Each structure stands twice: as C-alpha cells, then as structure tokens.
Amino acid sequence: MLYKKFFNQNLAKLIFFAFGIKHLPPINFFKNTLLKRMIYPNYIRLELTHQCNLNCIMCPSFLRIPKAGKKELNLEEIKKVIDELSGYRPRPYISVSGGEPFLRQDIFDILKHLEYRGLKYKILTNAVGILHRPKERLISINPDIFQVSLDGPEHIHDKIRQTPGAFFGTIEALRYLREHAKFKILLMCTISSVNSEYLHDIVRIAEELGIDLCFGHLSFISPRRFAQQKTIMKKEFGIDLGDSRSTDINDLHRLDTRRLSDQIARIHGQKTGINIYFTQELSKEQVAKYYSDTECCVFSDKCYYPWYGVKIDPYGEVSVCKDNYFAVGNIKESSLVNLYNNRQANRFRGYLRKNLLPLCLRCCWCGSGDLMTTVFGRTESLT
C-alpha cells in the first residue's frame, strides 16, 4: 500500500530506468527489502507431476525422470495448499503444469477446487491423450488459459517430442476443444535449432485452427556457465547440483540467427486472423546475441521472480526460483507463506539483489518477462 500511495508508476519507471533498472520491481521487493515485512507470492507454479507421456528433447533433465522413492502430493495435500492460497490478498495466479498434468487421475478434482476457491489458473499440457479422459469433465473446466505445446509441422513436432503420433494427438485434441470448449486456448512454441526454420508452418497451422500463438525463446546454459553455477550453489548455499542441467546447447550452432530474425520480422509484418506473440521480444541484434554470445546478459540484469513467484514441485518442495535447484522447504512440513518468508528464501533473495546467477543469463523470466506479462499485459499479479 505504501508503494502505491507514494509512487506514481510512470515516474517510478523513469527513476529506475535512470539507474539502469529495466523492470519496475514488484511491491513485494520493497516490502521484503526495505520494510522487512512478510510477503505473499502473486504467481504460483504448481507442478502436479513429473510423469509425462512424451520425451521432449528440450525438457530439463529433472522433469524427464520422476524422483525415485518420493511420493507425489495427494489430492488432500494439494487441496490444503489451494485453500491456503485462496486466503491471500490479492489472490495469486496459478500455473498448473507437469510433466503432463492430465496424467494425474485426480486432475479434474484439483482444477475444480481451484475454481471453487476463486483462483484464476492456466494449465500447460501437450494435449496428447486428453480426449481419452471424460470429455464432459474436460470441457466443463474453466481455466483462464489452456496452453498447448506445438513445435512444428508433423515431422518436426514428432521429432522434438520423440514420439510418433504426438502431432496428430495434439491436433485432434485442439480441434475438439476449439469446437466444444468455452475457455481460451493458446498455442506455445519453444524455438530451437530443430524447428527454427519452420516458424511460418507453425503460424499456418495456428491460423487453420483459429488459435492464438506464442513463440518462446529457449532457456539454456553453456557448459562453462553450468560449471560456475555448480560452484556458486555449493559455496553459497551448500547445494550439489550433480550433473543435471537445463537444455543442452551442443546443437545451437546449427541455428541461423539471421534467418531466425528475418522470420520473426516477417511474422510480425504479416496479417493473420489470430494474435501472435513472442516472449520475449528481441531485436535482430538481441537474437544473434542471445543464441551466439552465451556469456552475456540479454534480457535484464535484474531478477524479481523470488519476490513475486514460487514453484511447488510434485513432491511438495518449494522453490523461490523457477528452476529446481533451490528448495526452501516442503509444504508437508510448513505453510507456504512461512516457507516463502523463511531464512533460506531471504538468503537467496539477498544474493540476487547483488548478483545474477550464471543460469539467469538465459532464463526467459528475467525481470518481469514472464508469459502473463508479455502476452496478456497482466501486471496486477506482478506489481
């Protein structure tokens, strides 16, 4: 409230820009840093399972294999979390993801409880096999966004998903939902060296379906930067990352950044019957820099995610980073708000106030650069 009372948004942006800050910090940044007050997350990434029916080449390694010996949160435990979230003011925005969330047998019970508690949510899915679930329950849900992954024409999509028939399964589901569901559907394509030559084909498919499309740049880390990340996490936080890391970049040299930039420019210039977005928006120079010069920062030199976002993995581990390398506790042992404000969480925030981590350099969530803001201009959950 103090922030809103004493700061004009436009004036504040000019002040921060003058000091080299590209994104306006969320209110929680000031509450936590200056006022030392308890803060509540505005954005919840709720991973329901790490099980998946596909094996995508760009998927982080920790999502490919469910953790041995660990049990996923059951329905009652998830409902308890949802009940807590419904008491926050403002209510947070929920991103339901996996793995593939529709592999959970209780997925509709979870989504309906979110709706019962008045929480807005989007759900991320590959849509393969969802028509095998009860169709009447599928079209009865009311997400803010139903986000479906589409990575190219059939041969490219199936290659990336490493599953023959994946494209057909996704398109079949999209056509059914387009005809019968009332919720908003969004196609999401992650740009990579495999599909970078086929962006226009993806636009054509989206147009034929009559569904809006968003292109996202690949998050990745170079081997050298990952080695630095391991050293820092061990020294500063006592965490051993092992050999897991984000998407391998060994084949990124095959991505022609000039042709990619030309494609993006043409897509921006063409008239379509759908909305097309890029997250984030990069200039021609930034595209080349992003994929070629992996040692520099492209998006932002600040990250505010730990002050507005939180991730809950399928086993109840809570992280104030979107990636899975800094857990601050487990919701089976404490409330989410207590974990969000505990010593470990604030220690991580304290580090990020002074330094970005090596992994941050190719994270598309830098600053306030998340999908909600970029695509829908939805800033109330961030500020």
Salt bridges, closest charged atoms under 4 A:
GLU47 OE2 - ARG45 NH2 3.37
GLU47 OE1 - HIS50 NE2 2.90
GLU47 OE2 - LYS311 NZ 3.99
GLU72 OE1 - ARG104 NH1 3.85
ASP83 OD1 - HIS113 NE2 2.75
ASP83 OD1 - ARG117 NE 2.79
ASP106 OD1 - ARG104 NE 2.83
ASP109 OD1 - ARG137 NH2 3.36
GLU115 OE1 - LYS112 NZ 3.34
ASP144 OD2 - ARG378 NH2 3.05
ASP151 OD2 - ARG161 NH2 2.58
GLU197 OE1 - ARG259 NH2 2.97
ASP201 OD1 - ARG204 NH2 3.65
GLU208 OE2 - ARG204 NH1 3.32
ASP212 OD2 - LYS184 NZ 2.88
ASP243 OD1 - LYS230 NZ 3.95
ASP248 OD1 - ARG245 NH2 3.82
ASP251 OD2 - ARG254 NH2 3.37
ASP262 OD1 - LYS284 NZ 3.99
GLU281 OE1 - HIS268 NE2 3.06
GLU295 OE1 - ARG224 NH2 2.41
GLU295 OE1 - ARG225 NE 3.13
ASP313 OD2 - LYS67 NZ 3.69
ASP323 OD1 - LYS322 NZ 3.85
GLU380 OE2 - ARG378 NE 3.73
